């Protein structure tokens, strides 16, 4: 298992989508993401687990 974290840009490149689309899908919980928050609970960004993204993508491909 690879515990590497990847950025929105890397996910967008991997899925061949725009970064805005990746943010939208993550916000809608349609793709797995990790939300980074400050102690005040303000959302400061999203990161993606490489392993989670690969697993999600493989599962999606199997459905087709």
C-alpha positions as CSV (number, residue, x, y, z in Angstrom):
1,X,0.0,0.0,0.0
2,X,1.3,3.5,-0.9
3,X,0.5,6.1,1.7
4,X,1.7,9.0,-0.5
5,X,-0.4,12.1,-0.6
6,X,-1.0,13.8,-4.0
7,X,-2.3,17.2,-4.9
8,X,-5.5,18.3,-6.7
9,X,-3.4,19.0,-9.8
10,X,-1.9,15.5,-9.8
11,X,-5.4,14.0,-9.5
12,X,-6.7,16.2,-12.3
13,X,-3.8,15.1,-14.5
14,X,-4.3,11.4,-13.6
15,X,-8.1,11.6,-14.3
16,X,-7.7,14.0,-17.2
17,X,-10.0,16.5,-15.6
18,X,-9.8,20.2,-14.8
19,X,-8.8,21.0,-11.2
20,X,-12.1,22.7,-10.6
21,X,-13.9,19.5,-11.5
22,X,-11.7,17.5,-9.0
23,X,-12.6,20.0,-6.3
24,X,-16.3,19.7,-7.1
25,X,-16.3,15.9,-7.2
26,X,-14.4,15.8,-3.9
27,X,-16.8,18.3,-2.3
28,X,-19.7,16.1,-3.4
29,X,-17.9,13.0,-2.0
30,X,-17.8,11.4,-5.5
31,X,-14.1,10.8,-5.3
32,X,-12.2,10.0,-2.1
33,X,-10.3,12.9,-0.5
34,X,-8.8,14.0,2.8
35,X,-9.7,17.5,4.0
36,X,-7.1,19.5,5.8
37,X,-8.4,21.7,8.6
38,X,-6.9,24.2,10.9
39,X,-7.6,23.9,14.6
40,X,-10.4,26.5,14.2
41,X,-12.1,23.9,11.8
42,X,-11.6,26.1,8.8
43,X,-11.0,24.0,5.7
44,X,-7.6,24.9,4.2
45,X,-7.4,22.4,1.3
46,X,-7.7,18.9,0.1
47,X,-5.2,16.2,-0.4
48,X,-5.7,12.8,-1.9
49,X,-4.2,9.4,-1.0
50,X,-2.5,7.8,-4.0
51,X,-3.6,4.4,-2.7
52,X,-7.2,5.5,-2.2
53,X,-7.4,7.1,-5.7
54,X,-6.0,4.0,-7.4
55,X,-8.4,1.7,-5.5
56,X,-11.3,4.0,-6.3
57,X,-10.4,4.2,-10.0
58,X,-9.9,0.4,-10.3
59,X,-13.3,-0.2,-8.7
60,X,-14.9,2.3,-11.0
61,X,-13.3,0.7,-14.1
62,X,-14.6,-2.8,-13.0
63,X,-18.2,-1.4,-13.0
64,X,-17.9,-0.7,-16.7
